[in-house]
């Protein structure tokens, strides 16, 4: 490849779990991180970051975008010691909107384009899952839409589809952050058969209702007993926020990823729902804001 070729990619933020689909269901949202990459044979590594979390992201070899680029280059048996990387982030950090997945996918996608597209999207999914540890956020970041992912003998596979409903995603973003590690630490090692059946039924209903566009079934489909009840202690007022969303017209509500962002799913009344969710958080003396998003249909794109 030409050493000074500049590649620019755009990657959507994502929301994982969608209630009952723990580590399995993900959704791509129309909030984006952009990345410019120019690979350099002999260095140096220069990283410039603007937007969300710029002050908290390392600009050296620890940067997750650069680590992802290096992983792909090793797989391609290529050696580039440096790069010029310019990141513009809209996806907030440590809020449950897939910021780390967006960074990983951006690095892999840009590097792959820079070396002549040696890997297809399914191979990029495998690399991204290896780095992230699970596919539920990286899959929608790559493929767009709603994704259902499985890992079979260590190999991730995913099916992407677009719902048969014009869903609005109303995301309330509290002022505090929550690391995925902390959110995972409160989960039990084992669950009861009753709880397992509860979630299997809801996750199945969620996918079927979205595919068929059957909104009446969605009022039960976002309920979860595998992870949200245990994480509720980390997000004061979570169930009050869910109730406020539903009382103001939402089809359902769920934690976004590992939180603390909470997401309502609706067909209309986005502002009304968002304001009610912010007010419910305020009742617990937590400042929050909301954004109304839609589903990104395309996933990661070279622009």
WOBELZI-V119666 format. One record per backbone hydrogen bond with DSSP energy under -1.0 kcal/mol. NH is the residue of the N-H (numbers start at 1). CO is the residue of the C=O. Records with the same first field share a line. If there is no record, write none. Layout:
NH=CO + CO
This chain:
5=2
7=37
9=35
10=301
11=33
13=31
14=97
15=27
17=25
18=16
21=17
22=20
24=21
25=21
26=147
27=15
28=145
29=13
30=294
31=29
33=11
34=88
35=9
36=86
37=7
38=84
40=82
46=83
48=85
50=87
52=89
54=51
56=53
63=60
67=63
68=64
69=65
70=66
71=67
72=68
73=69
74=70
75=71
76=72
77=74
78=73
81=41
82=40
83=44
84=38
85=46
86=36
87=48
88=34
89=50
102=98
103=99
104=100
105=101
106=102
107=103
108=104
109=105
110=106
111=107
112=108
113=109
114=110
115=111
116=113
117=112
124=120
125=121
126=122
127=123
128=124
129=125
130=126
131=127
132=128
133=129
139=135
141=137
142=138
143=139
144=140
145=296
146=161
147=26
148=159
149=24
150=157
152=155
155=152
157=150
159=148
161=146
164=210
167=165
168=266
169=293
170=264
171=291
172=262
173=289
175=287
178=94
183=179
184=180
185=181
187=184
196=192
197=193
198=194
199=195
200=196
201=197
202=198
203=199
204=200
205=201
206=202
207=203
208=204
209=205
210=206
211=207
212=208
213=209
214=209
215=213
217=214
218=215
220=217
223=220
231=227
232=228
234=231
235=232
238=235
241=237
242=238
243=239
244=240
245=241
246=242
247=243
248=244
249=246
250=245
251=265
252=265
254=263
256=261
257=16
259=256
261=95
262=172
263=254
264=170
265=252
266=168
273=269
274=270
275=271
276=272
277=273
278=274
279=275
280=276
281=277
282=278
283=279
284=281
285=282
286=281
289=173
291=171
293=169
296=28
300=141
301=10
303=8
